[in-house]
Amino acid sequence: MSHSAGPATPRGLAAELRDAVTPRTTLLVIGALALQLLFIASYVGALHDPKPHHVPFGVAVPGAAGQSEELAARLDGLDGDPLDARTVADEAEARHQIMERKIDGALVVDPRGTTDRLLVASGGGTVLATSLEQIITRADAAEGRQVRTVDVAPAGDDDFNGLSSFYLVVGWCVGGYLTASLLAISAGTRPANGRRAVIRLATMALYAIAGGLGGAVVVGPVLGALPGSLWGLWGLGALVVFSVGALTLALEAATGVVGIGLAVLIVVVGGNPSAGGAFPLPMLPPFWEAIGPALQPGAGTWAARSIAYFDGRALTGSLLVLAAWAAGGILVTLAASLYRGDRERSRGLPPQ
């Protein structure tokens, strides 16, 4: 004979609620809410009002060094401080510094005529190149002069707004922390011992090699979105994926499941809006401009653009940043796992 359940009492509901929503779950939900709000604040804070400020910019008046210095001082004093102007010897030097990514543009004045040459590099960000054209056109018009723009490192025809490098790196980053998270979910967030940690890191390295190659092939031979060395992009992709994966494994080894959220905080919340993707670094607010090059999305985007459009120049700093994240991730993962294994052995627990 069946009995129907009686009406739930307030005390019974409270007990069921405590059972369904544990204190640990509550803390994780609060953490998710904080991460959501930080995501909104970071993206909107970085991208809601882009404008150039202190853009490294060259000025040359061939054969008239004094005029170069005077013009540089005048451009340096424009309202809003959009330019960080400095003199260069001539157009050849200006082109060299742009290709070395030391400056983002240059104005080469013709002292015998009324039309000057503005050198830009849309491969480093088409929005910035367009902004420089607008700034210099207004400044020259005020002096009764005209400007002809020359793009010395143009973005590809199939690379809309120069964004393909950024999207490629974002994809690599997603692969890194997603794979590290899956390794944690399938076999526990904290490796039981150093041997397990080495296995996870080795698995992450193999995935990084495959993921780096896959991304480079998709944006290069398949879609034709990025020029440049396939081998260079492959190597960069492997390093980006592994650095993000190693960071995630390290945070998981140190903090458990919370480490996944911390990895998202660093890479997605902090790294993506400050990467210089949609808007190059000189167009971001100071905080995001400062942290961008030190995080994987920013370092990866800079390096991918260097490989695609600047003949692989100015790579050292970005590669060192990515290598540092990778090395730090390896060390923390191994240290935390060895510590856990030693602690369990001291408690007399069998090795897992």
C-alpha positions in Angstrom: 0.0 0.0 0.0 1.5 3.3 -1.1 1.6 6.3 1.1 1.6 9.9 -0.4 4.3 12.2 1.0 2.9 14.7 3.4 3.3 18.4 3.1 6.9 19.6 3.6 7.5 21.5 6.8 9.6 24.6 7.1 12.2 22.7 9.1 12.3 20.0 6.4 12.7 22.5 3.6 15.5 24.2 5.5 17.3 20.9 6.0 16.8 20.0 2.3 18.1 23.4 1.3 21.2 23.0 3.5 21.8 19.6 1.9 21.3 20.9 -1.7 23.3 24.1 -1.3 26.3 23.4 0.8 28.6 26.2 2.2 31.2 25.3 -0.4 28.6 25.6 -3.2 27.5 28.9 -1.8 31.1 30.2 -1.9 31.6 29.0 -5.4 28.4 30.7 -6.6 29.5 34.0 -4.9 32.8 33.6 -6.7 31.1 33.1 -10.0 29.1 36.3 -9.4 32.2 38.2 -8.6 33.9 36.8 -11.7 30.9 37.9 -13.8 31.0 41.5 -12.5 34.7 41.7 -13.0 34.3 40.5 -16.5 31.8 43.2 -17.3 33.9 45.9 -15.5 37.1 44.9 -17.3 35.7 44.7 -20.8 33.6 47.8 -20.6 36.3 49.7 -18.7 39.0 48.9 -21.3 36.9 49.3 -24.5 34.1 51.7 -23.9 36.1 54.9 -24.8 39.1 54.1 -27.0 41.3 57.0 -27.9 45.0 57.3 -28.7 47.3 58.6 -26.1 51.1 58.9 -26.1 51.4 56.9 -29.4 55.1 56.5 -30.2 55.4 58.7 -33.4 58.4 59.7 -35.5 58.9 63.1 -37.1 61.4 63.9 -39.9 62.1 67.0 -41.9 65.1 65.8 -44.0 67.9 68.3 -44.0 66.4 70.5 -41.3 67.0 69.0 -37.8 65.8 72.2 -36.1 62.4 72.1 -37.9 62.1 68.4 -37.0 62.5 69.2 -33.3 60.0 72.1 -33.5 57.4 70.0 -35.3 57.9 67.1 -32.8 57.3 69.5 -29.9 54.2 70.9 -31.6 52.7 67.4 -32.2 53.7 66.4 -28.7 51.6 69.2 -27.4 48.3 68.4 -29.2 45.2 68.5 -27.0 44.7 65.2 -25.2 48.3 64.1 -25.7 47.5 61.6 -28.5 51.2 61.4 -29.6 54.6 60.8 -28.1 56.5 62.5 -30.9 60.3 62.1 -31.3 62.6 63.1 -34.2 64.0 60.6 -36.7 66.7 61.3 -39.3 64.7 60.6 -42.5 62.1 58.4 -44.1 64.4 55.3 -44.2 64.9 55.6 -40.4 61.2 56.1 -39.8 60.4 52.9 -41.8 63.0 51.0 -39.9 61.7 52.0 -36.5 58.1 51.2 -37.6 59.1 47.7 -38.8 61.0 47.2 -35.5 57.8 48.2 -33.7 59.5 51.0 -31.8 57.1 53.6 -33.2 53.6 53.2 -34.6 53.8 55.9 -37.3 55.8 58.8 -38.7 55.4 62.1 -40.5 58.0 62.8 -43.2 57.8 66.5 -44.2 58.7 67.8 -47.6 60.3 71.1 -46.9 60.1 72.1 -50.6 56.4 71.3 -51.1 53.1 71.3 -49.3 52.4 67.5 -49.3 53.8 65.4 -46.5 54.0 61.6 -46.1 52.4 59.8 -43.2 53.8 56.4 -42.6 51.5 53.9 -40.7 51.4 50.1 -40.1 47.8 48.8 -40.2 49.2 45.3 -39.6 49.7 46.5 -36.0 46.1 47.6 -35.7 44.0 49.3 -38.4 42.1 51.4 -35.9 45.3 53.0 -34.6 46.5 53.6 -38.2 43.2 55.3 -39.0 43.4 57.4 -35.9 46.9 58.6 -36.7 45.7 59.6 -40.2 42.9 61.7 -38.7 45.2 63.4 -36.2 47.9 64.3 -38.7 45.5 65.3 -41.4 43.9 67.9 -38.9 47.3 69.1 -37.7 48.6 69.6 -41.2 45.5 71.2 -42.5 45.9 73.8 -39.7 49.3 74.7 -41.3 47.8 74.7 -44.9 49.5 71.4 -45.8 48.2 68.1 -47.1 49.1 64.5 -46.1 49.5 61.3 -48.2 49.3 58.1 -46.2 51.7 55.2 -46.9 51.0 51.9 -45.2 54.4 50.3 -44.7 53.1 47.1 -43.1 49.5 46.7 -44.3 47.0 44.3 -42.8 45.9 41.5 -45.1 42.9 41.9 -47.3 41.2 39.0 -45.5 42.3 40.2 -42.0 39.4 42.6 -41.2 40.6 45.4 -38.9 43.7 43.4 -38.2 41.8 41.2 -35.7 42.7 37.7 -36.9 45.9 37.6 -34.8 43.8 38.5 -31.7 41.1 35.9 -32.4 43.8 33.3 -33.1 45.4 33.9 -29.8 42.1 33.9 -27.9 41.4 30.5 -29.4 44.7 29.2 -28.3 44.1 30.5 -24.8 40.7 28.9 -24.6 42.2 25.6 -25.7 44.9 25.9 -22.9 42.6 26.5 -19.9 39.8 24.3 -21.2 42.1 21.3 -21.6 43.7 21.8 -18.2 40.2 22.1 -16.7 39.1 18.9 -18.3 42.2 17.1 -17.0 41.2 18.3 -13.5 37.6 17.4 -13.8 38.3 13.9 -15.1 40.9 13.0 -12.5 40.7 15.4 -9.6 41.9 19.0 -9.5 45.0 18.3 -7.4 47.4 15.7 -8.8 48.0 13.1 -6.1 51.8 13.1 -6.5 54.6 14.4 -8.6 54.4 11.6 -11.1 50.8 12.5 -11.8 51.7 16.1 -12.2 54.4 15.3 -14.7 51.9 13.2 -16.7 49.4 16.1 -16.8 52.1 18.6 -17.9 53.3 16.2 -20.6 49.7 15.7 -21.8 49.3 19.5 -21.8 52.5 19.8 -23.9 51.3 17.3 -26.5 48.0 19.1 -26.7 49.8 22.5 -27.1 51.8 21.2 -30.0 48.6 20.0 -31.8 46.6 23.0 -30.9 49.3 25.4 -32.0 49.6 23.7 -35.4 45.8 23.5 -35.9 45.4 27.2 -35.2 48.2 28.2 -37.5 46.9 26.0 -40.3 43.3 27.4 -40.0 44.3 31.1 -40.2 47.0 30.5 -42.8 46.5 27.9 -45.5 42.8 27.2 -44.8 41.4 30.8 -44.5 44.2 32.9 -45.7 43.5 35.4 -42.9 47.2 35.8 -41.8 50.4 35.8 -43.8 53.7 35.1 -42.3 55.6 31.9 -41.4 53.4 28.9 -40.7 56.3 27.4 -38.6 56.6 30.6 -36.6 52.9 30.8 -35.8 52.9 27.1 -34.9 55.7 27.6 -32.4 54.0 30.6 -31.0 50.7 28.8 -30.7 52.3 25.9 -28.9 53.9 28.3 -26.4 50.6 30.2 -25.8 48.5 27.1 -25.3 51.1 25.5 -23.0 51.6 28.7 -20.9 47.9 29.1 -20.3 47.5 25.3 -19.6 50.4 25.2 -17.2 49.1 28.3 -15.4 45.7 26.6 -15.0 47.2 23.3 -13.8 49.3 25.3 -11.3 46.3 27.1 -9.9 44.3 23.9 -9.7 47.1 22.1 -7.9 47.4 25.0 -5.4 43.7 25.8 -4.8 41.6 23.0 -6.3 38.6 23.8 -8.4 38.9 27.5 -7.5 42.0 27.5 -9.7 39.8 27.2 -12.9 38.1 30.4 -11.9 41.4 32.1 -11.1 42.7 31.1 -14.5 39.7 32.7 -16.2 40.2 35.8 -14.1 43.8 36.2 -15.3 43.5 35.1 -18.9 40.0 36.1 -19.9 38.9 38.9 -17.5 42.4 40.6 -17.3 44.1 39.4 -20.5 41.6 39.6 -23.3 40.5 43.2 -23.0 44.1 44.4 -22.5 45.5 42.3 -25.3 45.5 45.2 -27.9 43.2 43.2 -30.2 40.2 45.3 -31.0 42.1 48.5 -30.0 45.9 48.5 -29.9 47.6 49.2 -26.6 48.1 53.0 -27.1 44.3 53.3 -27.4 43.5 51.6 -24.1 43.2 53.2 -20.6 46.5 53.2 -18.6 45.7 50.2 -16.4 44.9 47.9 -19.3 47.7 49.3 -21.4 50.1 48.4 -18.6 49.0 44.9 -17.8 48.3 43.8 -21.4 51.9 43.0 -22.5 52.5 40.9 -19.3 49.6 38.5 -19.9 49.3 35.7 -22.4 46.7 37.2 -24.7 48.6 40.5 -25.0 52.0 38.8 -25.5 50.5 36.3 -28.0 48.7 39.0 -30.0 51.8 41.2 -30.3 53.9 38.2 -31.3 51.4 36.9 -33.9 51.2 40.4 -35.5 55.0 40.6 -35.5 55.2 37.2 -37.3 52.5 38.1 -39.8 53.3 41.7 -40.7 56.7 42.7 -39.3 59.0 39.9 -40.6 59.2 38.3 -37.2 60.8 41.3 -35.5 60.3 42.6 -31.9 59.4 39.1 -30.6 61.8 38.6 -27.7 59.9 40.4 -25.0 56.6 38.6 -25.8 58.2 35.2 -26.0 59.9 35.8 -22.7 56.6 36.6 -21.1 55.0 33.5 -22.4 58.0 31.4 -21.4 57.9 32.8 -17.9 54.2 31.9 -17.4 55.0 28.4 -18.7 58.0 27.9 -16.4 56.1 29.3 -13.4 53.2 27.0 -14.1 55.5 23.9 -14.3 57.2 24.8 -11.0 54.1 25.5 -9.0 52.3 22.4 -10.4 55.2 20.2 -9.4 55.8 21.8 -6.0 52.2 21.7 -5.0 51.9 18.1 -6.1 55.0 16.9 -4.4 53.9 18.7 -1.2 50.6 17.0 -1.3 52.2 13.6 -1.9 54.6 14.1 1.0 51.8 15.2 3.3 49.7 12.1 2.5 52.6 9.8 3.1 53.3 11.5 6.4 49.6 10.7 7.4 50.1 7.1 6.4 47.8 7.2 3.4 48.6 4.9 0.5 50.0 6.5 -2.7 47.3 7.1 -5.3 
